[in-house]
Amino acid sequence: MTDTQLGLRVHVLRSASLPDCTNNGISNKHAHLTIVGIITPTNETHNMATAATEISPDFQLTALPATARLFPPSADAPAAVLRYSRGRYSRLNIAPLDACLAGRWVMAGGNYAETTDSRWNDLLRTITDSDAVGSAVPIHDRIEH
């Protein structure tokens, strides 16, 4: 495993009183996810110091900064990515890495992820270029077959 495949571990937050709305997405099955990169549109610049890899004509995948590459993805904490777009309305969410690489359409399933690790908020501030980001980020892991 290379250093670029390491990531930052986050906790899944889900409602104790609502049923699963993820259609059996990864946040329904796992208590943790490992954020291993950032996906942004290819036509947008970003604040990351690492080089981006084009994964489709429309999107690029950037490795996390070295300070956030700590843990390998595992069966208990599968690989996921932050997705950010500045567009007309800035959007920030988390999605399963395998679904993104396969070009699958993912949508919000009602769960969020966060961690108390200060590197998480540092990462969110770097990506969004804003201090106005809270630490909980929506997880888009609902896939309708």
N, CA, C and O atoms as a GROMACS GRO file, in nm:
protein
  580
    1MET      N    1   0.084  -0.118   0.000
    1MET     CA    2   0.000   0.000   0.000
    1MET      C    3   0.089   0.124   0.000
    1MET      O    4   0.186   0.132   0.076
    2THR      N    5   0.056   0.219  -0.085
    2THR     CA    6   0.134   0.342  -0.091
    2THR      C    7   0.080   0.444   0.008
    2THR      O    8  -0.032   0.433   0.057
    3ASP      N    9   0.163   0.544   0.035
    3ASP     CA   10   0.125   0.650   0.127
    3ASP      C   11   0.000   0.724   0.080
    3ASP      O   12  -0.080   0.770   0.163
    4THR      N   13  -0.020   0.736  -0.053
    4THR     CA   14  -0.136   0.808  -0.104
    4THR      C   15  -0.266   0.733  -0.082
    4THR      O   16  -0.373   0.792  -0.096
    5GLN      N   17  -0.261   0.604  -0.048
    5GLN     CA   18  -0.382   0.528  -0.020
    5GLN      C   19  -0.421   0.533   0.127
    5GLN      O   20  -0.521   0.474   0.167
    6LEU      N   21  -0.342   0.602   0.207
    6LEU     CA   22  -0.376   0.619   0.347
    6LEU      C   23  -0.470   0.738   0.361
    6LEU      O   24  -0.474   0.826   0.274
    7GLY      N   25  -0.545   0.741   0.470
    7GLY     CA   26  -0.640   0.850   0.485
    7GLY      C   27  -0.670   0.884   0.629
    7GLY      O   28  -0.599   0.842   0.721
    8LEU      N   29  -0.774   0.959   0.646
    8LEU     CA   30  -0.817   1.007   0.776
    8LEU      C   31  -0.946   0.935   0.814
    8LEU      O   32  -1.041   0.933   0.736
    9ARG      N   33  -0.949   0.877   0.930
    9ARG     CA   34  -1.064   0.800   0.977
    9ARG      C   35  -1.170   0.894   1.033
    9ARG      O   36  -1.139   0.982   1.113
   10VAL      N   37  -1.296   0.876   0.991
   10VAL     CA   38  -1.408   0.956   1.042
   10VAL      C   39  -1.514   0.863   1.099
   10VAL      O   40  -1.522   0.746   1.063
   11HIS      N   41  -1.596   0.917   1.187
   11HIS     CA   42  -1.706   0.842   1.251
   11HIS      C   43  -1.835   0.868   1.174
   11HIS      O   44  -1.862   0.982   1.135
   12VAL      N   45  -1.914   0.765   1.154
   12VAL     CA   46  -2.045   0.780   1.090
   12VAL      C   47  -2.148   0.819   1.196
   12VAL      O   48  -2.156   0.757   1.302
   13LEU      N   49  -2.225   0.921   1.165
   13LEU     CA   50  -2.333   0.966   1.253
   13LEU      C   51  -2.465   0.931   1.187
   13LEU      O   52  -2.490   0.971   1.073
   14ARG      N   53  -2.551   0.857   1.256
   14ARG     CA   54  -2.682   0.822   1.200
   14ARG      C   55  -2.788   0.828   1.309
   14ARG      O   56  -2.758   0.816   1.427
   15SER      N   57  -2.909   0.848   1.267
   15SER     CA   58  -3.020   0.861   1.360
   15SER      C   59  -3.051   0.728   1.428
   15SER      O   60  -3.050   0.623   1.364
   16ALA      N   61  -3.076   0.735   1.557
   16ALA     CA   62  -3.115   0.615   1.630
   16ALA      C   63  -3.263   0.586   1.614
   16ALA      O   64  -3.309   0.476   1.645
   17SER      N   65  -3.340   0.685   1.566
   17SER     CA   66  -3.485   0.668   1.559
   17SER      C   67  -3.541   0.654   1.418
   17SER      O   68  -3.660   0.626   1.402
   18LEU      N   69  -3.459   0.672   1.316
   18LEU     CA   70  -3.506   0.661   1.178
   18LEU      C   71  -3.457   0.531   1.115
   18LEU      O   72  -3.353   0.478   1.153
   19PRO      N   73  -3.532   0.479   1.017
   19PRO     CA   74  -3.484   0.360   0.946
   19PRO      C   75  -3.371   0.397   0.851
   19PRO      O   76  -3.342   0.515   0.830
   20ASP      N   77  -3.306   0.296   0.794
   20ASP     CA   78  -3.199   0.319   0.698
   20ASP      C   79  -3.256   0.386   0.573
   20ASP      O   80  -3.347   0.333   0.510
   21CYS      N   81  -3.201   0.500   0.537
   21CYS     CA   82  -3.242   0.570   0.415
   21CYS      C   83  -3.133   0.565   0.310
   21CYS      O   84  -3.144   0.629   0.205
   22THR      N   85  -3.026   0.488   0.336
   22THR     CA   86  -2.914   0.482   0.242
   22THR      C   87  -2.930   0.374   0.136
   22THR      O   88  -2.847   0.362   0.046
   23ASN      N   89  -3.038   0.296   0.145
   23ASN     CA   90  -3.056   0.184   0.054
   23ASN      C   91  -2.940   0.086   0.069
   23ASN      O   92  -2.885   0.034  -0.028
   24ASN      N   93  -2.904   0.063   0.196
   24ASN     CA   94  -2.795  -0.028   0.233
   24ASN      C   95  -2.658   0.024   0.191
   24ASN      O   96  -2.571  -0.054   0.151
   25GLY      N   97  -2.638   0.156   0.200
   25GLY     CA   98  -2.510   0.217   0.167
   25GLY      C   99  -2.404   0.189   0.271
   25GLY      O  100  -2.433   0.127   0.374
   26ILE      N  101  -2.281   0.233   0.245
   26ILE     CA  102  -2.171   0.200   0.336
   26ILE      C  103  -2.189   0.261   0.475
   26ILE      O  104  -2.140   0.205   0.573
   27SER      N  105  -2.258   0.374   0.485
   27SER     CA  106  -2.276   0.434   0.618
   27SER      C  107  -2.381   0.360   0.700
   27SER      O  108  -2.391   0.382   0.821
   28ASN      N  109  -2.458   0.273   0.637
   28ASN     CA  110  -2.550   0.187   0.712
   28ASN      C  111  -2.476   0.066   0.768
   28ASN      O  112  -2.515   0.014   0.873
   29LYS      N  113  -2.372   0.022   0.701
   29LYS     CA  114  -2.301  -0.100   0.738
   29LYS      C  115  -2.180  -0.076   0.826
   29LYS      O  116  -2.135  -0.168   0.895
   30HIS      N  117  -2.125   0.046   0.826
   30HIS     CA  118  -1.999   0.074   0.894
   30HIS      C  119  -2.010   0.191   0.990
   30HIS      O  120  -2.083   0.287   0.964
   31ALA      N  121  -1.937   0.183   1.100
   31ALA     CA  122  -1.934   0.292   1.198
   31ALA      C  123  -1.824   0.393   1.166
   31ALA      O  124  -1.825   0.504   1.220
   32HIS      N  125  -1.730   0.356   1.079
   32HIS     CA  126  -1.619   0.444   1.041
   32HIS      C  127  -1.596   0.436   0.891
   32HIS      O  128  -1.626   0.335   0.827
   33LEU      N  129  -1.542   0.545   0.835
   33LEU     CA  130  -1.498   0.549   0.696
   33LEU      C  131  -1.356   0.604   0.696
   33LEU      O  132  -1.316   0.674   0.789
   34THR      N  133  -1.280   0.572   0.592
   34THR     CA  134  -1.146   0.626   0.577
   34THR      C  135  -1.145   0.717   0.455
   34THR      O  136  -1.158   0.671   0.342
   35ILE      N  137  -1.129   0.846   0.478
   35ILE     CA  138  -1.126   0.944   0.369
   35ILE      C  139  -0.987   0.942   0.308
   35ILE      O  140  -0.889   0.974   0.374
   36VAL      N  141  -0.978   0.903   0.179
   36VAL     CA  142  -0.848   0.884   0.115
   36VAL      C  143  -0.817   0.987   0.006
   36VAL      O  144  -0.707   0.986  -0.048
   37GLY      N  145  -0.911   1.074  -0.026
   37GLY     CA  146  -0.886   1.173  -0.130
   37GLY      C  147  -0.999   1.271  -0.145
   37GLY      O  148  -1.099   1.266  -0.072
   38ILE      N  149  -0.982   1.361  -0.241
   38ILE     CA  150  -1.081   1.464  -0.268
   38ILE      C  151  -1.112   1.462  -0.417
   38ILE      O  152  -1.022   1.462  -0.500
   39ILE      N  153  -1.240   1.459  -0.451
   39ILE     CA  154  -1.282   1.466  -0.590
   39ILE      C  155  -1.339   1.605  -0.616
   39ILE      O  156  -1.426   1.653  -0.544
   40THR      N  157  -1.288   1.668  -0.722
   40THR     CA  158  -1.334   1.800  -0.763
   40THR      C  159  -1.356   1.799  -0.914
   40THR      O  160  -1.299   1.716  -0.984
   41PRO      N  161  -1.439   1.891  -0.965
   41PRO     CA  162  -1.453   1.901  -1.110
   41PRO      C  163  -1.320   1.938  -1.175
   41PRO      O  164  -1.241   2.013  -1.118
   42THR      N  165  -1.295   1.885  -1.293
   42THR     CA  166  -1.168   1.911  -1.362
   42THR      C  167  -1.153   2.058  -1.402
   42THR      O  168  -1.041   2.105  -1.421
   43ASN      N  169  -1.263   2.130  -1.415
   43ASN     CA  170  -1.255   2.270  -1.457
   43ASN      C  171  -1.240   2.367  -1.340
   43ASN      O  172  -1.245   2.488  -1.359
   44GLU      N  173  -1.223   2.315  -1.218
   44GLU     CA  174  -1.206   2.401  -1.102
   44GLU      C  175  -1.066   2.385  -1.044
   44GLU      O  176  -1.012   2.274  -1.041
   45THR      N  177  -1.008   2.494  -1.000
   45THR     CA  178  -0.881   2.486  -0.931
   45THR      C  179  -0.909   2.456  -0.784
   45THR      O  180  -1.019   2.480  -0.735
   46HIS      N  181  -0.809   2.405  -0.715
   46HIS     CA  182  -0.827   2.372  -0.574
   46HIS      C  183  -0.702   2.410  -0.498
   46HIS      O  184  -0.598   2.441  -0.557
   47ASN      N  185  -0.712   2.408  -0.367
   47ASN     CA  186  -0.604   2.454  -0.280
   47ASN      C  187  -0.509   2.344  -0.236
   47ASN      O  188  -0.424   2.368  -0.150
   48MET      N  189  -0.519   2.226  -0.292
   48MET     CA  190  -0.438   2.115  -0.246
   48MET      C  191  -0.299   2.121  -0.310
   48MET      O  192  -0.285   2.155  -0.427
   49ALA      N  193  -0.199   2.087  -0.231
   49ALA     CA  194  -0.060   2.089  -0.279
   49ALA      C  195  -0.026   1.965  -0.361
   49ALA      O  196   0.071   1.966  -0.436
   50THR      N  197  -0.105   1.858  -0.348
   50THR     CA  198  -0.076   1.734  -0.420
   50THR      C  199  -0.138   1.739  -0.560
   50THR      O  200  -0.236   1.810  -0.583
   51ALA      N  201  -0.080   1.663  -0.651
   51ALA     CA  202  -0.127   1.662  -0.790
   51ALA      C  203  -0.258   1.584  -0.802
   51ALA      O  204  -0.283   1.489  -0.727
   52ALA      N  205  -0.340   1.626  -0.896
   52ALA     CA  206  -0.468   1.560  -0.920
   52ALA      C  207  -0.455   1.459  -1.034
   52ALA      O  208  -0.375   1.478  -1.125
   53THR      N  209  -0.535   1.352  -1.027
   53THR     CA  210  -0.543   1.251  -1.131
   53THR      C  211  -0.683   1.255  -1.190
   53THR      O  212  -0.782   1.246  -1.118
   54GLU      N  213  -0.692   1.269  -1.322
   54GLU     CA  214  -0.823   1.272  -1.386
   54GLU      C  215  -0.885   1.133  -1.380
   54GLU      O  216  -0.823   1.035  -1.423
   55ILE      N  217  -1.007   1.124  -1.327
   55ILE     CA  218  -1.076   0.994  -1.319
   55ILE      C  219  -1.189   0.983  -1.419
   55ILE      O  220  -1.244   0.875  -1.440
   56SER      N  221  -1.225   1.094  -1.482
   56SER     CA  222  -1.323   1.099  -1.590
   56SER      C  223  -1.303   1.235  -1.658
   56SER      O  224  -1.228   1.318  -1.607
   57PRO      N  225  -1.368   1.258  -1.770
   57PRO     CA  226  -1.352   1.389  -1.834
   57PRO      C  227  -1.397   1.505  -1.744
   57PRO      O  228  -1.355   1.619  -1.763
   58ASP      N  229  -1.483   1.476  -1.647
   58ASP     CA  230  -1.540   1.583  -1.565
   58ASP      C  231  -1.482   1.595  -1.425
   58ASP      O  232  -1.499   1.699  -1.360
   59PHE      N  233  -1.413   1.491  -1.375
   59PHE     CA  234  -1.369   1.492  -1.236
   59PHE      C  235  -1.224   1.450  -1.220
   59PHE      O  236  -1.170   1.374  -1.300
   60GLN      N  237  -1.162   1.504  -1.113
   60GLN     CA  238  -1.024   1.469  -1.079
   60GLN      C  239  -1.018   1.427  -0.933
   60GLN      O  240  -1.094   1.476  -0.850
   61LEU      N  241  -0.926   1.335  -0.903
   61LEU     CA  242  -0.906   1.285  -0.768
   61LEU      C  243  -0.770   1.333  -0.719
   61LEU      O  244  -0.668   1.314  -0.786
   62THR      N  245  -0.770   1.396  -0.602
   62THR     CA  246  -0.648   1.447  -0.541
   62THR      C  247  -0.623   1.374  -0.411
   62THR      O  248  -0.716   1.355  -0.332
   63ALA      N  249  -0.499   1.334  -0.386
   63ALA     CA  250  -0.464   1.270  -0.260
   63ALA      C  251  -0.473   1.372  -0.147
   63ALA      O  252  -0.461   1.492  -0.170
   64LEU      N  253  -0.493   1.324  -0.027
   64LEU     CA  254  -0.495   1.412   0.090
   64LEU      C  255  -0.356   1.465   0.117
   64LEU      O  256  -0.257   1.406   0.074
   65PRO      N  257  -0.348   1.577   0.188
   65PRO     CA  258  -0.215   1.625   0.230
   65PRO      C  259  -0.147   1.520   0.317
   65PRO      O  260  -0.215   1.439   0.380
   66ALA      N  261  -0.016   1.520   0.321
   66ALA     CA  262   0.060   1.419   0.397
   66ALA      C  263   0.018   1.413   0.544
   66ALA      O  264   0.021   1.306   0.604
   67THR      N  265  -0.020   1.525   0.601
   67THR     CA  266  -0.059   1.528   0.743
   67THR      C  267  -0.188   1.452   0.769
   67THR      O  268  -0.216   1.416   0.884
   68ALA      N  269  -0.268   1.425   0.665
   68ALA     CA  270  -0.396   1.355   0.682
   68ALA      C  271  -0.390   1.211   0.632
   68ALA      O  272  -0.491   1.140   0.637
   69ARG      N  273  -0.274   1.165   0.586
   69ARG     CA  274  -0.258   1.027   0.538
   69ARG      C  275  -0.207   0.941   0.653
   69ARG      O  276  -0.086   0.924   0.670
   70LEU      N  277  -0.300   0.888   0.732
   70LEU     CA  278  -0.264   0.818   0.855
   70LEU      C  279  -0.302   0.671   0.859
   70LEU      O  280  -0.224   0.588   0.904
   71PHE      N  281  -0.422   0.638   0.812
   71PHE     CA  282  -0.478   0.505   0.829
   71PHE      C  283  -0.512   0.441   0.695
   71PHE      O  284  -0.561   0.509   0.605
   72PRO      N  285  -0.487   0.312   0.680
   72PRO     CA  286  -0.529   0.245   0.556
   72PRO      C  287  -0.679   0.213   0.563
   72PRO      O  288  -0.732   0.188   0.671
   73PRO      N  289  -0.747   0.214   0.449
   73PRO     CA  290  -0.886   0.166   0.450
   73PRO      C  291  -0.888   0.021   0.496
   73PRO      O  292  -0.789  -0.051   0.480
   74SER      N  293  -0.999  -0.021   0.554
   74SER     CA  294  -1.009  -0.158   0.603
   74SER      C  295  -1.153  -0.207   0.584
   74SER      O  296  -1.240  -0.132   0.541
   75ALA      N  297  -1.175  -0.333   0.616
   75ALA     CA  298  -1.310  -0.389   0.608
   75ALA      C  299  -1.404  -0.316   0.702
   75ALA      O  300  -1.524  -0.307   0.675
   76ASP      N  301  -1.352  -0.266   0.814
   76ASP     CA  302  -1.434  -0.195   0.912
   76ASP      C  303  -1.445  -0.046   0.883
   76ASP      O  304  -1.535   0.020   0.935
   77ALA      N  305  -1.358   0.007   0.801
   77ALA     CA  306  -1.357   0.150   0.766
   77ALA      C  307  -1.319   0.164   0.619
   77ALA      O  308  -1.204   0.198   0.588
   78PRO      N  309  -1.414   0.138   0.527
   78PRO     CA  310  -1.382   0.138   0.384
   78PRO      C  311  -1.344   0.276   0.332
   78PRO      O  312  -1.370   0.379   0.394
   79ALA      N  313  -1.281   0.275   0.215
   79ALA     CA  314  -1.233   0.398   0.151
   79ALA      C  315  -1.350   0.483   0.103
   79ALA      O  316  -1.445   0.434   0.042
   80ALA      N  317  -1.340   0.612   0.131
   80ALA     CA  318  -1.437   0.710   0.084
   80ALA      C  319  -1.360   0.835   0.046
   80ALA      O  320  -1.242   0.849   0.078
   81VAL      N  321  -1.428   0.926  -0.023
   81VAL     CA  322  -1.366   1.050  -0.066
   81VAL      C  323  -1.454   1.168  -0.030
   81VAL      O  324  -1.576   1.156  -0.020
   82LEU      N  325  -1.391   1.283  -0.012
   82LEU     CA  326  -1.464   1.408  -0.004
   82LEU      C  327  -1.490   1.454  -0.146
   82LEU      O  328  -1.402   1.444  -0.232
   83ARG      N  329  -1.609   1.503  -0.172
   83ARG     CA  330  -1.640   1.560  -0.304
   83ARG      C  331  -1.673   1.708  -0.281
   83ARG      O  332  -1.758   1.742  -0.198
   84TYR      N  333  -1.605   1.794  -0.356
   84TYR     CA  334  -1.626   1.937  -0.338
   84TYR      C  335  -1.638   2.005  -0.473
   84TYR      O  336  -1.561   1.979  -0.565
   85SER      N  337  -1.737   2.094  -0.483
   85SER     CA  338  -1.755   2.174  -0.603
   85SER      C  339  -1.785   2.317  -0.561
   85SER      O  340  -1.871   2.341  -0.477
   86ARG      N  341  -1.714   2.411  -0.621
   86ARG     CA  342  -1.738   2.552  -0.590
   86ARG      C  343  -1.861   2.601  -0.662
   86ARG      O  344  -1.939   2.676  -0.604
   87GLY      N  345  -1.882   2.564  -0.785
   87GLY     CA  346  -2.000   2.595  -0.864
   87GLY      C  347  -2.085   2.712  -0.816
   87GLY      O  348  -2.038   2.796  -0.739
   88ARG      N  349  -2.208   2.718  -0.861
   88ARG     CA  350  -2.301   2.823  -0.819
   88ARG      C  351  -2.330   2.812  -0.670
   88ARG      O  352  -2.335   2.912  -0.600
   89TYR      N  353  -2.348   2.690  -0.622
   89TYR     CA  354  -2.366   2.663  -0.480
   89TYR      C  355  -2.256   2.566  -0.439
   89TYR      O  356  -2.250   2.454  -0.491
   90SER      N  357  -2.172   2.606  -0.348
   90SER     CA  358  -2.064   2.516  -0.304
   90SER      C  359  -2.125   2.392  -0.241
   90SER      O  360  -2.222   2.401  -0.165
   91ARG      N  361  -2.068   2.277  -0.273
   91ARG     CA  362  -2.117   2.151  -0.219
   91ARG      C  363  -2.000   2.071  -0.164
   91ARG      O  364  -1.895   2.061  -0.228
   92LEU      N  365  -2.019   2.014  -0.047
   92LEU     CA  366  -1.919   1.930   0.015
   92LEU      C  367  -1.990   1.808   0.070
   92LEU      O  368  -2.083   1.821   0.150
   93ASN      N  369  -1.947   1.690   0.028
   93ASN     CA  370  -2.004   1.567   0.082
   93ASN      C  371  -1.900   1.456   0.074
   93ASN      O  372  -1.792   1.473   0.019
   94ILE      N  373  -1.937   1.343   0.131
   94ILE     CA  374  -1.852   1.224   0.132
   94ILE      C  375  -1.922   1.117   0.050
   94ILE      O  376  -2.044   1.102   0.058
   95ALA      N  377  -1.846   1.042  -0.029
   95ALA     CA  378  -1.903   0.934  -0.110
   95ALA      C  379  -1.807   0.815  -0.111
   95ALA      O  380  -1.687   0.832  -0.092
   96PRO      N  381  -1.860   0.694  -0.133
   96PRO     CA  382  -1.773   0.576  -0.140
   96PRO      C  383  -1.677   0.587  -0.258
   96PRO      O  384  -1.719   0.622  -0.369
   97LEU      N  385  -1.550   0.559  -0.235
   97LEU     CA  386  -1.451   0.568  -0.342
   97LEU      C  387  -1.486   0.478  -0.459
   97LEU      O  388  -1.479   0.521  -0.574
   98ASP      N  389  -1.522   0.353  -0.432
   98ASP     CA  390  -1.549   0.260  -0.542
   98ASP      C  391  -1.666   0.306  -0.629
   98ASP      O  392  -1.662   0.288  -0.750
   99ALA      N  393  -1.768   0.364  -0.569
   99ALA     CA  394  -1.882   0.413  -0.647
   99ALA      C  395  -1.841   0.531  -0.735
   99ALA      O  396  -1.885   0.541  -0.849
  100CYS      N  397  -1.757   0.619  -0.681
  100CYS     CA  398  -1.710   0.734  -0.760
  100CYS      C  399  -1.624   0.690  -0.876
  100CYS      O  400  -1.640   0.739  -0.988
  101LEU      N  401  -1.532   0.597  -0.852
  101LEU     CA  402  -1.445   0.549  -0.960
  101LEU      C  403  -1.524   0.476  -1.068
  101LEU      O  404  -1.484   0.475  -1.184
  102ALA      N  405  -1.636   0.414  -1.029
  102ALA     CA  406  -1.720   0.342  -1.125
  102ALA      C  407  -1.819   0.436  -1.196
  102ALA      O  408  -1.893   0.392  -1.284
  103GLY      N  409  -1.820   0.565  -1.157
  103GLY     CA  410  -1.911   0.660  -1.220
  103GLY      C  411  -2.055   0.645  -1.176
  103GLY      O  412  -2.146   0.689  -1.246
  104ARG      N  413  -2.077   0.584  -1.061
  104ARG     CA  414  -2.214   0.564  -1.010
  104ARG      C  415  -2.270   0.695  -0.956
  104ARG      O  416  -2.196   0.777  -0.902
  105TRP      N  417  -2.401   0.715  -0.972
  105TRP     CA  418  -2.468   0.832  -0.916
  105TRP      C  419  -2.501   0.801  -0.771
  105TRP      O  420  -2.571   0.704  -0.742
  106VAL      N  421  -2.452   0.884  -0.680
  106VAL     CA  422  -2.480   0.866  -0.537
  106VAL      C  423  -2.555   0.987  -0.486
  106VAL      O  424  -2.539   1.098  -0.537
  107MET      N  425  -2.637   0.964  -0.384
  107MET     CA  426  -2.715   1.074  -0.327
  107MET      C  427  -2.716   1.061  -0.175
  107MET      O  428  -2.676   0.959  -0.120
  108ALA      N  429  -2.764   1.165  -0.110
  108ALA     CA  430  -2.767   1.168   0.036
  108ALA      C  431  -2.856   1.056   0.090
  108ALA      O  432  -2.964   1.030   0.037
  109GLY      N  433  -2.808   0.991   0.194
  109GLY     CA  434  -2.885   0.886   0.260
  109GLY      C  435  -2.925   0.923   0.401
  109GLY      O  436  -2.983   0.842   0.472
  110GLY      N  437  -2.895   1.047   0.443
  110GLY     CA  438  -2.936   1.094   0.574
  110GLY      C  439  -2.832   1.085   0.683
  110GLY      O  440  -2.855   1.132   0.794
  111ASN      N  441  -2.716   1.025   0.653
  111ASN     CA  442  -2.611   1.012   0.754
  111ASN      C  443  -2.501   1.115   0.730
  111ASN      O  444  -2.488   1.172   0.622
  112TYR      N  445  -2.423   1.138   0.835
  112TYR     CA  446  -2.313   1.234   0.831
  112TYR      C  447  -2.187   1.167   0.885
  112TYR      O  448  -2.193   1.058   0.942
  113ALA      N  449  -2.074   1.232   0.865
  113ALA     CA  450  -1.948   1.183   0.921
  113ALA      C  451  -1.870   1.300   0.979
  113ALA      O  452  -1.877   1.412   0.930
  114GLU      N  453  -1.795   1.271   1.084
  114GLU     CA  454  -1.710   1.371   1.147
  114GLU      C  455  -1.606   1.300   1.232
  114GLU      O  456  -1.611   1.179   1.252
  115THR      N  457  -1.512   1.379   1.281
  115THR     CA  458  -1.414   1.330   1.377
  115THR      C  459  -1.368   1.448   1.460
  115THR      O  460  -1.376   1.563   1.417
  116THR      N  461  -1.321   1.421   1.578
  116THR     CA  462  -1.269   1.528   1.663
  116THR      C  463  -1.123   1.556   1.633
  116THR      O  464  -1.065   1.646   1.694
  117ASP      N  465  -1.062   1.482   1.543
  117ASP     CA  466  -0.923   1.505   1.502
  117ASP      C  467  -0.912   1.642   1.438
  117ASP      O  468  -0.983   1.672   1.342
  118SER      N  469  -0.824   1.726   1.488
  118SER     CA  470  -0.811   1.863   1.436
  118SER      C  471  -0.768   1.866   1.290
  118SER      O  472  -0.793   1.965   1.221
  119ARG      N  473  -0.706   1.760   1.241
  119ARG     CA  474  -0.666   1.755   1.099
  119ARG      C  475  -0.788   1.754   1.007
  119ARG      O  476  -0.778   1.796   0.892
  120TRP      N  477  -0.902   1.707   1.057
  120TRP     CA  478  -1.027   1.704   0.979
  120TRP      C  479  -1.071   1.847   0.948
  120TRP      O  480  -1.095   1.881   0.832
  121ASN      N  481  -1.082   1.931   1.050
  121ASN     CA  482  -1.122   2.070   1.025
  121ASN      C  483  -1.017   2.144   0.944
  121ASN      O  484  -1.052   2.228   0.861
  122ASP      N  485  -0.890   2.115   0.966
  122ASP     CA  486  -0.784   2.175   0.884
  122ASP      C  487  -0.804   2.138   0.737
  122ASP      O  488  -0.791   2.223   0.648
  123LEU      N  489  -0.836   2.010   0.712
  123LEU     CA  490  -0.858   1.963   0.576
  123LEU      C  491  -0.979   2.032   0.514
  123LEU      O  492  -0.972   2.077   0.400
  124LEU      N  493  -1.089   2.041   0.587
  124LEU     CA  494  -1.210   2.106   0.535
  124LEU      C  495  -1.184   2.253   0.505
  124LEU      O  496  -1.233   2.305   0.404
  125ARG      N  497  -1.110   2.320   0.590
  125ARG     CA  498  -1.077   2.462   0.565
  125ARG      C  499  -0.989   2.476   0.441
  125ARG      O  500  -1.007   2.569   0.362
  126THR      N  501  -0.895   2.384   0.423
  126THR     CA  502  -0.807   2.389   0.305
  126THR      C  503  -0.887   2.368   0.177
  126THR      O  504  -0.866   2.439   0.079
  127ILE      N  505  -0.976   2.271   0.178
  127ILE     CA  506  -1.054   2.240   0.057
  127ILE      C  507  -1.147   2.355   0.021
  127ILE      O  508  -1.152   2.397  -0.094
  128THR      N  509  -1.220   2.406   0.119
  128THR     CA  510  -1.323   2.506   0.092
  128THR      C  511  -1.272   2.648   0.095
  128THR      O  512  -1.341   2.741   0.052
  129ASP      N  513  -1.150   2.668   0.146
  129ASP     CA  514  -1.093   2.801   0.161
  129ASP      C  515  -1.184   2.890   0.247
  129ASP      O  516  -1.202   3.008   0.219
  130SER      N  517  -1.240   2.828   0.352
  130SER     CA  518  -1.334   2.899   0.437
  130SER      C  519  -1.325   2.847   0.580
  130SER      O  520  -1.298   2.729   0.602
  131ASP      N  521  -1.348   2.935   0.675
  131ASP     CA  522  -1.356   2.894   0.816
  131ASP      C  523  -1.500   2.862   0.855
  131ASP      O  524  -1.525   2.826   0.970
  132ALA      N  525  -1.593   2.875   0.762
  132ALA     CA  526  -1.735   2.859   0.792
  132ALA      C  527  -1.785   2.715   0.779
  132ALA      O  528  -1.905   2.692   0.772
  133VAL      N  529  -1.694   2.619   0.775
  133VAL     CA  530  -1.732   2.480   0.758
  133VAL      C  531  -1.742   2.412   0.894
  133VAL      O  532  -1.649   2.418   0.974
  134GLY      N  533  -1.856   2.348   0.920
  134GLY     CA  534  -1.869   2.268   1.041
  134GLY      C  535  -1.800   2.136   1.021
  134GLY      O  536  -1.756   2.105   0.910
  135SER      N  537  -1.788   2.057   1.125
  135SER     CA  538  -1.711   1.934   1.111
  135SER      C  539  -1.792   1.817   1.056
  135SER      O  540  -1.733   1.725   0.999
  136ALA      N  541  -1.923   1.816   1.071
  136ALA     CA  542  -2.004   1.705   1.019
  136ALA      C  543  -2.035   1.730   0.871
  136ALA      O  544  -2.081   1.837   0.833
  137VAL      N  545  -2.008   1.628   0.790
  137VAL     CA  546  -2.026   1.639   0.645
  137VAL      C  547  -2.125   1.532   0.601
  137VAL      O  548  -2.114   1.417   0.644
  138PRO      N  549  -2.223   1.567   0.516
  138PRO     CA  550  -2.319   1.466   0.470
  138PRO      C  551  -2.253   1.355   0.389
  138PRO      O  552  -2.161   1.379   0.311
  139ILE      N  553  -2.302   1.234   0.410
  139ILE     CA  554  -2.253   1.119   0.333
  139ILE      C  555  -2.352   1.090   0.221
  139ILE      O  556  -2.471   1.071   0.245
  140HIS      N  557  -2.302   1.087   0.099
  140HIS     CA  558  -2.383   1.053  -0.018
  140HIS      C  559  -2.347   0.910  -0.059
  140HIS      O  560  -2.256   0.887  -0.138
  141ASP      N  561  -2.420   0.815  -0.002
  141ASP     CA  562  -2.390   0.674  -0.030
  141ASP      C  563  -2.514   0.596  -0.074
  141ASP      O  564  -2.509   0.473  -0.082
  142ARG      N  565  -2.621   0.664  -0.100
  142ARG     CA  566  -2.742   0.597  -0.149
  142ARG      C  567  -2.730   0.578  -0.298
  142ARG      O  568  -2.711   0.674  -0.373
  143ILE      N  569  -2.740   0.454  -0.342
  143ILE     CA  570  -2.737   0.420  -0.485
  143ILE      C  571  -2.865   0.345  -0.515
  143ILE      O  572  -2.895   0.244  -0.451
  144GLU      N  573  -2.939   0.392  -0.612
  144GLU     CA  574  -3.061   0.323  -0.653
  144GLU      C  575  -3.029   0.242  -0.777
  144GLU      O  576  -2.983   0.296  -0.878
  145HIS      N  577  -3.053   0.113  -0.769
  145HIS     CA  578  -3.012   0.022  -0.876
  145HIS      C  579  -3.111   0.021  -0.988
  145HIS      O  580  -3.092  -0.051  -1.086
   0.00000   0.00000   0.00000
